[in-house]
Amino acid sequence: ISREAEAAYSAALTKLLAKDSKNKFSSGNRTFLFWASKDNKTGQQVEQGFYALINASNDVDDPNKNIAKVKDLFKSIYSGLIKTTMEDKFIFLGLAPNMARIAVVYWSECTLKDFAHNILQHFSDMEIADTRTDPKPYYGLYNMLSTVTRGGKQSEAHPNLPEAIMRSVVQGVAYPFVLYSACMRRIRAEQEVRIGRAAIIKAYLNRKYNDKLTAMLNEENNNVGYVCGRLFAVLEYEQERANNSSNIAARYLNSASATPSAVFPTLLNLSIHHEEKLGKGPQVFFSKLKGNIVDKLVDGEFPSHLSIDDQGRFMIGYYQQRQNFYRSKEQKNMEQ
């Protein structure tokens, strides 16, 4: 290459890699740079918005303020409210050390409108029921990595995972299986389906299989994994109501999600004793709900084994049924 070209890209890299640069982020030994092709107001807003999404920085008073602004920005670009052309592009560059040199490991270039569409699709795929009183964003790269690693340590993530996630977010392709499998491993290790994990599972299944999993509980979903997950949540909640505590998830979540037929008959028998401790109203409620869910199974039989994908659907059914129990009466009345 010419000396002029070498001087130009060296100066650009120096600026993008500066310590205070907001056009970069790092994970493991990967460094990602991003910039808009035009240094105008729209380009600067997109750069700032994407930086906020990646870092998912939280405001003390309003944790979702920055995320809400990012959504509004990309909605405006995609709808045409903010005018862009085919020449307005967004570029990504992934770098990694290679001996004494720098290796290019990722490159992506697309129009701002296509980029906005892919970001909005990421928001839609990751959207899931959230009844926490202090919600925090779970869409960003660092949040996703923390969700699927032990103790939330991003450094323990698979080396290629950040790059694979970014490709999914930026290019709109399927989320990587390594992300899904890491998420399922953390659930099995901790017996806990957190919101970020449920969002990742939903996003993965929707993109790979066009599952059309919704953000809220879907009582019309008859997938065997989803149905078993809902029933497990009902049995757990019933025990909580009867005993003010429950150990079902800690003892049975892993086996129930993998081999339902070996677990659910025992849990259903135990639930009879839990029902006896409840008043007439709760007894009728739980009995009817359990019956309606079991009726969705083929011949009322539990499967002997669930595939790895149906195990993910089990976790979504379980999570969404639990969230449905936690929703306030005011919320339910507003939606009727």
Steps between C-alpha positions, in 0.01 A plus 500: 500500500604861462657700782202736488255211557715359782512840670123543463395166651766525772364840604143367491590196710689714750193718548253211521723309744567798727447441872193727518354384167130418493533329164638178642436220746705200604432147616775252570774551244259651246462872439208623290490839330193660345423825322254667266615574147394866531601724787164677522241527779325175408827311478610629839165407656525146365853463634394627843188284500686182413764574765222538759344170389827308520579628847136516616605771745238563767366826632447492877148641480396338174705189408335465159528865394792450261351182355169679438687777316682243287170336402345834408802594292503183292121506462530850355769391256319187387164675461656780298427768758876559498600515135789285380628385160665187361832682543449532878668191636614351828826306516637246749856380529616220731868477592705241686871473584699269275865469604643848441218601268128573515262262325166602355250244632173672414370751250145614433359785298133585446269797447373685806144392421597131483704543816202661676277210391743242641533684833121525534472129420746429781283700740191311386663157525639569848179653640348293779271541801658698781321557830800624697451826688847617394542384140839523332592459133601152386548567128867607500799287414655514846168418666456198273852374567458545876172310490655182359828489694580381849481783750425741215867505397512602136860380476376141534291522184603300195761708307288510185170572678514886496568498127219250438251703705592820319451331164149400609412847625655698216421271206172354623611138468421218745645528848789255553437156649797553731306787662191282543694204638694721743169644620352154558813389687474795740132422566583137578790602724299757697142368460389854423339647188585869516349755267812533285521125453134472409544784249799331337319165470193668349713697253700194395196279441301769321779573253607142439158336479261795458332377818299822547553485875333806648628731773212414733347166596328328206236257626436387141854368456469120494868412459571215741807669648317830553201321657721302740681818599171671581386205710827497692452869583146434621614217727778715641270794566242273662764372743603858576141593580456195724834506684624858448803347328588257223793272420359357179727694265816416693414130508317433174547777240780325310339157493149633429626695197689200359293193599147616592345156532744409777415805711151640446296204636687541832452877501128470424454256787682739734281787381194324642642549849575863424143557385366367828676784685331767289156653526213400274557786254872426439423128486254552214738740325801266504299187424340660195827653377692173530220314323492748211876474451515119520217481244737656245725192514434227245281244679598671825839324486831662589783447250789281608756747363511859374739612227748777575272747320189387687697533823541867409126527435446339841703783659294764315170343606624475858627859507193655340255309720692616807496859378127474437445410865700803612312752290283730707121494486514858371705394199266212419192721533651757264550234234148358518 
